[in-house]
Amino acid sequence: IAIIGAGRIGNLHSNNLNQHPKVKIKYIYDTNLNSSKKLAKKLNAESVTEDKKIFHDKQIDAIFICSDTSSHVKYLELAHIFNKHVYCEKPIHLDVKVVDRCLQKIKKHKNIIQLGFHRRFDPSHKKIKQILNSKKFGKIEQVIMFDRDPIPPPIRYLKVSGGMFKDMSIHSIDVLRWFLEEEIDEVFAEGCVLIDKRIKSIPDYDTMSAILKSKSGILCQIINSRRHAPGFDQRIEIFCEKGNIKLNNENKTSVNLMSKTGVTKDVFPYHFMERYEEAYREAIQSFVNFVINKSKPSPSLVDGRNSLVIAEALTKSAKLGKKIKVKY
């Protein structure tokens, strides 16, 4: 395997891959040579200064695309030309038209391409999906999803992130599509800046609420904020014909302190990478299994593409202040 991108997510995936018994990391590439050298030394891999060297090497079976979003299409197309398996971080690109051109170019790709929507591999999310598939609670009637980061990312990141809906909400959108097993038909969103006034000049939002209606008429709500003082907040409630399914925030430990003054629980994981530590490991395992078994990958490029279409519709709705029909 070769890793493209030695930043935060590249380091995370590299550490998990390095512990996998069926994986050998050969190359690390990053436009920041110091970052690639540092990670390569840690993993006993080779830091390369030319990204194409990775693709020309016939020993490389798979590429992990962990670089900035603007480079994803370039590397997906190179992986197609050189017949490599790919794990690509989301989003594919910030522009749906660019994504569509890319998917057209690589539509005959014979190898595995898995997209980095890690929440599908979280044990709690997988449990919900199993319950929904069992039809034990009947049809879904309503979904409410909360997502709040502990603090906003740096302004320099927000300027290139594509906006709150494409950067943050897209995770909830993917999970929602996965749970519903149908597309979103119509959206309405409102966004505002309550946390950091500088975000308004990007322009972007740090707080938002959205209503999404599915093809069959199921109403869903996504609530996002860039600040949640107690730590990472991610909750889901699904109302069905015969009962409710609820995902609560997970505390770091299950220890409760009880006294006459009350009950105290452990704190929440502070960051999403801490909360989804196991999910990231499972996503790696899933990718390796897909490659070995030559099975159909999930989440796919189509999942990434359609989630981006919905995120773009939400962005437009918040800007115009009206309902938007989602056009696939």
Protein Blocks (a to p, Z undefined) as FASTA:
>chain_A
ZZehjafklmmmmmmmmmpmkbccfbdcdfblmlmmmmmmmnopacdfbfklmmmpmklm
bdcdfbdfklmmmmmmmmmmnopacdddddfblcfklmmmmmmmmmmpcbdcddfbfklm
gmklmmmmmmmmnomnopafbdcdddddfbdcdfklmmmnopaklmmmmmmmmmmmmmno
pacfbdcdddddfkbmmlmmmpccfbdcdddddfkopacdddddfbdfkbccdddddddf
kbccddddddfblcdcddfkbccdddddfbfklmmmmmmmmmmmmmmmmmmnopacdddf
klmmmmmmmmmmmmmmmmnopacdddZZ
